[in-house]
């Protein structure tokens, strides 16, 4: 069975082979009408590029390295979905590097690892740009997602705003106020501003209402530890109580423990989460929705534009969270 070639695509589109190659590589120096003609020819001929030949011809690996804290939580699975969708559309492969401990990070910082052989680098949640640049000259473009910095492209959630919204709503619900935060340090090497910013916004909103927080707790991003902390919190609570869980994973553990104790969530105990994971609606969890997949997709587009020749100062794409009220807070709005 005959397989169409890049020359066939060029003839069908009425352009040169080099133009087809630039379209396949998402190069910015292609007119819209020309790009559409080439893409139409590719579709009509059912042309499938040879990835090996593409790598040789372009002098690229057509691989993107993604560094992220863990790969087992719903948040990072969804974030990867958004990243991979954009990279797959541009015919880039993704190599995932989970940052689990000091030895693994040190290996990634080495000069011959795959992280450096990729065409671009995505850093999620943790801003490691200075750490990488201190260890070795990094030539490939970088982008941050779920984090932000002044000197690098980034797509991030306004977590101060999210924490503030949660604090205002928690204050309006009344009762004793509690919060549980995610541990932000990974092997004492670096920190994330995500939960620090959520806490800052939350406490500012409480302070503005001239209220106080009765108790603050900390949990790792681990379901077993989250359940242990949930048990401790429910042992300590003075009812009526409202809890802000700074991630839905922690809120889910609180819902499980409350159910095990026969507590009715939404009455004397109210719980607010953050993320709006797919299961949150089913369980009636009031939470802050953040468009996780869209954030990942936008970060990938920023990186792809650099690979296509985009120059200029660092760009930031800011996303805003949205409060979704459900039964875990009694479906009560701000006006109640």
C-alpha positions as CSV (number, residue, x, y, z in Angstrom):
1,X,0.0,0.0,0.0
2,X,1.5,3.3,-1.1
3,X,2.3,5.8,1.7
4,X,2.1,9.5,0.8
5,X,5.3,11.4,1.2
6,X,6.1,15.0,2.2
7,X,6.7,15.6,-1.5
8,X,3.2,14.5,-2.3
9,X,1.9,16.9,0.3
10,X,3.9,19.8,-1.1
11,X,2.6,19.1,-4.6
12,X,-1.0,18.9,-3.4
13,X,-0.7,22.2,-1.5
14,X,1.3,23.9,-4.3
15,X,4.3,24.8,-2.0
16,X,7.8,23.6,-1.4
17,X,8.9,20.8,0.8
18,X,10.5,23.3,3.2
19,X,7.1,25.0,3.7
20,X,5.5,21.7,4.6
21,X,8.3,21.1,7.0
22,X,7.8,24.5,8.7
23,X,4.1,23.8,9.0
24,X,4.8,20.4,10.6
25,X,7.2,22.2,13.0
26,X,4.7,24.9,13.9
27,X,7.0,27.6,12.7
28,X,5.6,31.1,13.0
29,X,6.9,32.2,9.6
30,X,4.1,30.7,7.6
31,X,1.1,32.7,6.3
32,X,-2.3,31.5,7.5
33,X,-3.6,30.7,4.1
34,X,-0.5,28.7,3.3
35,X,-0.7,26.8,6.6
36,X,-4.3,25.9,6.0
37,X,-3.5,24.7,2.4
38,X,-0.8,22.4,3.8
39,X,-2.9,21.1,6.6
40,X,-5.7,20.4,4.2
41,X,-3.3,18.5,1.9
42,X,-2.1,16.5,4.9
43,X,-5.7,15.6,5.8
44,X,-6.7,14.7,2.2
45,X,-3.7,12.4,1.7
46,X,-3.8,11.0,5.2
47,X,-0.1,11.8,5.5
48,X,1.7,10.7,8.6
49,X,5.1,12.3,9.2
50,X,8.1,10.1,9.9
51,X,9.1,11.1,13.4
52,X,12.6,9.8,13.0
53,X,13.2,11.8,9.8
54,X,11.6,14.8,11.4
55,X,14.0,14.8,14.3
56,X,17.0,14.4,12.0
57,X,15.9,17.1,9.6
58,X,15.0,19.6,12.3
59,X,17.9,19.0,14.6
60,X,15.4,18.6,17.5
61,X,14.3,15.8,19.7
62,X,10.6,16.8,19.5
63,X,10.3,15.9,23.2
64,X,9.3,18.1,26.1
65,X,10.5,17.4,29.6
66,X,7.9,17.9,32.4
67,X,9.1,18.1,36.0
68,X,6.4,17.7,38.6
69,X,6.2,16.9,42.3
70,X,4.2,13.6,42.0
71,X,2.1,11.9,39.3
72,X,-0.4,10.1,41.5
73,X,-2.8,12.9,42.5
74,X,-5.8,14.0,40.5
75,X,-4.5,17.6,40.1
76,X,-1.3,16.5,38.4
77,X,-3.1,13.9,36.2
78,X,-5.4,16.7,35.0
79,X,-2.6,19.1,34.5
80,X,-0.7,16.6,32.4
81,X,-3.8,16.1,30.3
82,X,-3.8,19.7,29.4
83,X,-0.1,19.8,28.7
84,X,-0.1,16.6,26.6
85,X,-3.1,17.7,24.6
86,X,-1.3,20.8,23.3
87,X,2.0,19.0,22.8
88,X,0.4,16.1,20.9
89,X,-1.4,18.6,18.6
90,X,2.0,20.0,17.8
91,X,3.5,16.4,17.5
92,X,5.8,16.6,20.5
93,X,6.3,13.8,22.9
94,X,6.3,14.3,26.6
95,X,8.9,12.9,29.1
96,X,7.7,13.0,32.7
97,X,10.2,13.5,35.6
98,X,8.6,13.2,39.1
99,X,10.5,15.1,41.8
100,X,10.2,12.6,44.6
101,X,13.4,13.1,46.7
102,X,16.8,14.7,46.8
103,X,18.7,12.0,44.9
104,X,16.2,12.2,42.0
105,X,16.4,16.0,41.8
106,X,20.2,15.8,41.8
107,X,20.1,13.3,39.0
108,X,17.9,15.6,36.9
109,X,20.4,18.4,37.5
110,X,23.1,16.3,36.0
111,X,24.5,17.4,32.6
112,X,23.5,14.3,30.6
113,X,20.0,13.5,31.7
114,X,17.0,13.4,29.3
115,X,15.7,16.6,30.9
116,X,18.4,18.5,29.0
117,X,18.1,16.6,25.8
118,X,14.5,17.8,25.3
119,X,13.6,20.8,23.3
120,X,11.8,22.5,26.1
121,X,11.2,22.2,29.9
122,X,8.0,22.5,31.8
123,X,8.2,23.0,35.6
124,X,5.0,22.5,37.6
125,X,4.3,24.0,41.0
126,X,8.0,24.5,41.9
127,X,10.0,27.3,40.3
128,X,13.5,25.7,39.8
129,X,14.8,27.9,37.0
130,X,17.5,29.5,39.1
131,X,18.6,26.1,40.5
132,X,18.9,24.7,37.0
133,X,20.8,27.6,35.7
134,X,23.2,27.6,38.6
135,X,24.1,24.0,37.9
136,X,24.4,24.2,34.2
137,X,23.8,26.5,31.3
138,X,20.3,25.7,30.0
139,X,19.6,26.6,26.4
140,X,16.1,25.3,25.9
141,X,13.1,27.5,26.7
142,X,11.2,26.9,30.0
143,X,7.7,27.6,31.2
144,X,6.2,27.4,34.7
145,X,2.7,26.1,35.3
146,X,0.9,26.3,38.6
147,X,3.7,28.7,39.6
148,X,4.9,32.1,38.5
149,X,8.1,34.1,38.2
150,X,9.1,37.4,36.8
151,X,11.7,36.2,34.3
152,X,10.1,33.1,32.8
153,X,6.8,32.4,30.9
154,X,4.2,31.1,33.2
155,X,0.5,30.0,33.5
156,X,-0.8,30.1,37.0
157,X,-3.8,30.3,39.3
158,X,-4.4,33.4,41.4
159,X,-4.2,31.5,44.7
160,X,-4.2,34.7,46.9
161,X,-7.6,35.5,45.3
162,X,-8.8,31.9,45.8
163,X,-7.8,31.9,49.5
164,X,-9.5,35.3,50.0
165,X,-12.8,34.1,48.4
166,X,-12.7,31.0,50.6
167,X,-12.0,33.1,53.7
168,X,-14.9,35.5,52.9
169,X,-17.3,32.7,52.4
170,X,-16.1,30.8,55.5
171,X,-16.5,33.9,57.6
172,X,-20.1,34.4,56.3
173,X,-21.0,30.8,57.2
174,X,-20.2,31.5,60.9
175,X,-19.1,29.0,63.6
176,X,-15.5,28.3,64.6
177,X,-13.1,28.6,61.7
178,X,-10.4,26.0,60.9
179,X,-8.0,25.4,58.0
180,X,-5.8,22.6,56.8
181,X,-2.8,23.3,54.5
182,X,-0.6,21.2,52.3
183,X,3.0,20.8,53.4
184,X,4.9,23.0,50.9
185,X,8.5,21.7,51.3
186,X,9.9,18.8,49.2
187,X,12.9,17.3,51.0
188,X,13.9,20.8,52.3
189,X,15.2,21.8,48.8
190,X,12.6,24.1,47.5
191,X,9.1,25.4,48.3
192,X,6.0,26.3,46.4
193,X,4.1,29.5,46.8
194,X,0.7,27.9,46.0
195,X,-0.5,27.0,49.5
196,X,1.4,29.9,51.1
197,X,-0.6,32.3,48.9
198,X,-3.9,30.5,49.6
199,X,-3.2,30.8,53.3
200,X,-2.3,34.5,52.9
201,X,-5.5,35.3,51.1
202,X,-7.6,33.2,53.5
203,X,-6.2,34.8,56.7
204,X,-6.5,38.3,55.2
205,X,-10.2,37.8,54.6
206,X,-10.7,36.5,58.1
207,X,-8.7,39.4,59.5
208,X,-10.7,41.9,57.5
209,X,-13.8,40.5,59.2
210,X,-12.1,40.9,62.6
211,X,-12.3,37.1,63.2
212,X,-9.8,34.5,64.2
213,X,-9.0,31.0,63.1
214,X,-9.5,28.5,65.9
215,X,-7.0,26.0,64.5
216,X,-4.6,25.4,61.6
217,X,-3.3,22.0,60.6
218,X,-0.9,20.7,58.0
219,X,-1.0,17.5,55.9
220,X,1.2,16.1,53.2
221,X,-0.2,15.4,49.7
222,X,-0.8,11.8,50.7
223,X,-4.3,10.2,51.2
224,X,-3.2,8.2,54.3
225,X,-1.7,11.3,56.0
226,X,-4.7,13.4,55.0
227,X,-7.0,10.9,56.7
228,X,-4.9,10.9,59.8
229,X,-5.0,14.7,60.0
230,X,-8.7,14.7,59.3
231,X,-9.2,12.4,62.4
232,X,-7.2,14.8,64.5
233,X,-9.1,17.8,63.3
234,X,-12.5,16.2,64.0
235,X,-11.3,15.2,67.5
236,X,-10.3,18.8,68.2
237,X,-13.2,20.7,66.6
238,X,-15.6,22.9,68.6
239,X,-19.0,22.8,66.9
240,X,-20.4,24.5,64.9
241,X,-17.4,24.6,62.7
242,X,-16.3,25.6,59.2
243,X,-13.2,24.1,57.7
244,X,-11.3,25.4,54.7
245,X,-9.3,22.5,53.2
246,X,-6.7,24.0,50.8
247,X,-6.9,21.1,48.4
248,X,-9.8,18.8,47.5
249,X,-7.7,15.8,48.5
250,X,-7.8,17.0,52.1
251,X,-11.4,17.9,51.9
252,X,-12.2,14.4,50.6
253,X,-10.5,12.9,53.7
254,X,-12.5,15.1,55.9
255,X,-15.7,14.0,54.2
256,X,-14.8,10.4,54.7
257,X,-14.0,10.8,58.3
258,X,-17.1,12.8,59.0
259,X,-19.2,10.1,57.3
260,X,-17.4,7.4,59.4
261,X,-18.4,9.3,62.6
262,X,-22.0,9.8,61.5
263,X,-21.6,13.6,61.2
264,X,-23.9,15.5,58.9
265,X,-21.7,17.7,56.7
266,X,-23.4,21.0,55.8
267,X,-25.1,21.5,59.2
268,X,-22.9,21.8,62.3
269,X,-19.8,21.0,60.2
270,X,-19.2,22.8,56.9
271,X,-16.3,22.0,54.6
272,X,-14.8,24.1,51.8
273,X,-12.3,22.6,49.4
274,X,-10.1,23.9,46.5
275,X,-9.7,22.4,43.0
276,X,-13.2,21.2,42.1
277,X,-12.0,17.7,41.2
278,X,-14.3,15.5,39.1
279,X,-15.8,13.8,42.1
280,X,-16.5,17.0,44.0
281,X,-20.0,17.5,42.5
282,X,-21.0,13.9,43.3
283,X,-20.0,14.3,46.9
284,X,-21.6,17.7,47.2
285,X,-18.3,19.5,48.1
286,X,-18.3,23.3,48.0
287,X,-15.0,24.2,46.5
288,X,-13.0,26.7,44.5
289,X,-12.9,25.6,40.8
290,X,-9.7,26.1,38.9
291,X,-9.5,25.2,35.2
292,X,-6.6,22.8,35.6
293,X,-6.5,21.4,32.1
294,X,-6.8,24.9,30.6
295,X,-3.9,26.1,32.7
296,X,-1.7,23.2,31.4
297,X,-2.8,23.8,27.8
298,X,-2.0,27.5,28.0
299,X,1.5,26.8,29.5
300,X,2.2,24.4,26.7
301,X,1.2,27.0,24.1
302,X,3.6,29.5,25.7
303,X,6.4,27.0,25.4
304,X,5.5,26.0,21.8
305,X,5.5,29.6,20.7
306,X,9.1,30.0,22.0
307,X,10.1,26.8,20.1
308,X,8.5,28.4,17.0
309,X,10.7,31.5,17.3
310,X,8.8,33.8,19.6
311,X,11.1,36.3,21.3
312,X,10.5,39.0,23.8
313,X,10.0,39.4,27.6
314,X,8.5,36.8,29.8
315,X,4.7,36.4,29.6
316,X,2.2,35.5,32.3
317,X,-1.2,33.9,31.9
318,X,-3.3,34.4,35.1
319,X,-6.3,32.2,35.9
320,X,-9.0,33.1,38.5
321,X,-10.7,30.5,40.7
322,X,-14.5,30.4,41.0
323,X,-16.5,29.4,44.1
324,X,-18.9,26.5,43.5
325,X,-21.4,26.2,46.4
326,X,-22.8,22.7,47.2
327,X,-24.3,20.8,50.1
328,X,-21.1,20.5,52.2
329,X,-21.8,24.1,53.3
330,X,-25.5,23.8,53.3
331,X,-25.8,25.4,49.8
332,X,-25.6,28.8,51.6
333,X,-24.7,31.8,49.4
334,X,-22.9,34.9,50.6
335,X,-26.2,36.7,50.9
336,X,-27.7,34.2,53.4
